[in-house]
Amino acid sequence: MARPRRSRRTLTTLVLLVLLSVTIITLDETGRAHFFTSGMRSLASDIYSPLRRGVNDVLDPVGRFFAGAIYYGSLEQENQKLQNQILAIEGQRSAIAAGQRQLIELERLQATDRLPSIVSLPAVVAEVTAQNVSNFAATVNIDKGGDQGVRLGDPVVGPGGLVGEVVTVHHGSATVRLLTDGKSEIGVSLGHQQQAILEGAGPNRSLQIQYVPSTATVSPGELIETSGLQGAALPPGIPVARVTSVHSVVGAADKQVWAKSLADLNALSYVEVILWSGSS
Amino acid sequence: MSGHAVVRVLLVVAVALLAQETVVLDVRLGGMSPDIMFLLPIAAGVVAGPVEGAAVGFVAGFAADLLAPTPLGLSALVGTVVGFGVGAISGSLVREVRGLPTVVALGASAVAVMLYAVLGAVLGESQFLQVNLALVVVVVAVPNALLAGPTVRLMRWALTSPDERSAAGGMR
């Protein structure tokens, strides 16, 4: 008789744990206990962020030591190459200075044309602490959060252009959903003020631009910027991507347009969070 | 599970999570990283059976969910089911046959990844099926199979008392 009782207990445990999991999923997805679920996530993040930083601070030098030992020859070559580049860049600096003065003047003119321009918005620089925490989502964690003024929906830019937007905020950290994430949707404008939606198609895949009419003129290499239409989630004029390919399908209302982000989303070290949500 | 076992399991889960978030996350194969959190319920199921497998799966999955930008509770659900399944199917066979935990870890990790992707898609996270699922399965399952031996030993330490371990050692 002991065997059936044990198997009943086993099944009861399974059913209880499955029900508990489903309840947590439901509460999180419907947002009914958002304060509770987000509070728990914030607490976990606040506990684990310093631990993660501590472990990384200890392990990074070890990893760099071994990497340096293995790739010593190529590092020496790279060092020489970089020194040559520095010399070339210094030569170009004087020419660029004159161009920059003209650019600043142009930006001033643009700022009056599209308000609010990101130039005039406050921003905080954040370090990327973890990249793609899950294999199923293209996100990065940053070391700035609500305590530094970061809010949900704030745009995040990196070297080259837009990186993504803030989707989770904790006290001292935040999660940024990258452009390539399957859930990412951003209102953009292409050349000739063509409005469209830029969607992620999964990590390491090209970006897809939706709702480009078959009559629109779009060509590879064209710059894509945030549209900033009325009520848009992001400010206008942030460079996002460049068109890589355009396909027209006979009979289809829209063109198939693909793009590549200007920022290298796989090599992010520091990013800038534009404090747009608070100021909009 | 005794009070001491619960404390040891929580310690193992906390350390595994820290390892996952630091060292393991930096290991990139085709842009994907291994996931050792799925290995804990598999090892618990192998060592102690379905109830312990399910319980460890829930705790490890929930801990992982707290730090991931994915639905809260999804890893807990998958961990529960996989831990229970491994414990129920393997039974005493796995504990006695040498090397079989490695095969179980390989198969169960693959099932866990696929279950996670499908359940996520059912919950409206359609992008879960946009990733290269075959690559994720390989990147998660192979390292878990390689780490199955040490993890089973670690979970045996966490789930059994010193008396039980010495009794088991004496029987051999």
Boltz contact constraints between the chains, C-beta under 6 A:
constraints:
  - contact:
      token1: [A, 10]
      token2: [B, 50]
      max_distance: 6.0
  - contact:
      token1: [A, 10]
      token2: [B, 51]
      max_distance: 6.0
  - contact:
      token1: [A, 13]
      token2: [B, 51]
      max_distance: 6.0
  - contact:
      token1: [A, 13]
      token2: [B, 54]
      max_distance: 6.0
  - contact:
      token1: [A, 14]
      token2: [B, 54]
      max_distance: 6.0
  - contact:
      token1: [A, 14]
      token2: [B, 84]
      max_distance: 6.0
  - contact:
      token1: [A, 17]
      token2: [B, 54]
      max_distance: 6.0
  - contact:
      token1: [A, 17]
      token2: [B, 58]
      max_distance: 6.0
  - contact:
      token1: [A, 17]
      token2: [B, 80]
      max_distance: 6.0
  - contact:
      token1: [A, 18]
      token2: [B, 80]
      max_distance: 6.0
  - contact:
      token1: [A, 21]
      token2: [B, 73]
      max_distance: 6.0
  - contact:
      token1: [A, 21]
      token2: [B, 76]
      max_distance: 6.0
  - contact:
      token1: [A, 21]
      token2: [B, 77]
      max_distance: 6.0
  - contact:
      token1: [A, 21]
      token2: [B, 80]
      max_distance: 6.0
  - contact:
      token1: [A, 24]
      token2: [B, 72]
      max_distance: 6.0
  - contact:
      token1: [A, 24]
      token2: [B, 73]
      max_distance: 6.0
  - contact:
      token1: [A, 25]
      token2: [B, 71]
      max_distance: 6.0
  - contact:
      token1: [A, 25]
      token2: [B, 73]
      max_distance: 6.0
  - contact:
      token1: [A, 28]
      token2: [B, 71]
      max_distance: 6.0
  - contact:
      token1: [A, 28]
      token2: [B, 72]
      max_distance: 6.0
  - contact:
      token1: [A, 37]
      token2: [B, 72]
      max_distance: 6.0
  - contact:
      token1: [A, 41]
      token2: [B, 66]
      max_distance: 6.0
  - contact:
      token1: [A, 44]
      token2: [B, 66]
      max_distance: 6.0
  - contact:
      token1: [A, 44]
      token2: [B, 67]
      max_distance: 6.0
  - contact:
      token1: [A, 51]
      token2: [B, 18]
      max_distance: 6.0
  - contact:
      token1: [A, 52]
      token2: [B, 21]
      max_distance: 6.0
  - contact:
      token1: [A, 52]
      token2: [B, 22]
      max_distance: 6.0
  - contact:
      token1: [A, 55]
      token2: [B, 22]
      max_distance: 6.0
  - contact:
      token1: [A, 56]
      token2: [B, 22]
      max_distance: 6.0
  - contact:
      token1: [A, 133]
      token2: [B, 68]
      max_distance: 6.0
  - contact:
      token1: [A, 134]
      token2: [B, 68]
      max_distance: 6.0
  - contact:
      token1: [A, 134]
      token2: [B, 70]
      max_distance: 6.0
  - contact:
      token1: [A, 135]
      token2: [B, 32]
      max_distance: 6.0
  - contact:
      token1: [A, 135]
      token2: [B, 136]
      max_distance: 6.0
  - contact:
      token1: [A, 136]
      token2: [B, 128]
      max_distance: 6.0
  - contact:
      token1: [A, 136]
      token2: [B, 131]
      max_distance: 6.0
  - contact:
      token1: [A, 137]
      token2: [B, 69]
      max_distance: 6.0
  - contact:
      token1: [A, 137]
      token2: [B, 70]
      max_distance: 6.0
  - contact:
      token1: [A, 139]
      token2: [B, 69]
      max_distance: 6.0
  - contact:
      token1: [A, 175]
      token2: [B, 69]
      max_distance: 6.0
  - contact:
      token1: [A, 182]
      token2: [B, 127]
      max_distance: 6.0
  - contact:
      token1: [A, 182]
      token2: [B, 130]
      max_distance: 6.0
  - contact:
      token1: [A, 183]
      token2: [B, 127]
      max_distance: 6.0
  - contact:
      token1: [A, 202]
      token2: [B, 130]
      max_distance: 6.0
  - contact:
      token1: [A, 202]
      token2: [B, 131]
      max_distance: 6.0
  - contact:
      token1: [A, 203]
      token2: [B, 31]
      max_distance: 6.0
  - contact:
      token1: [A, 204]
      token2: [B, 31]
      max_distance: 6.0
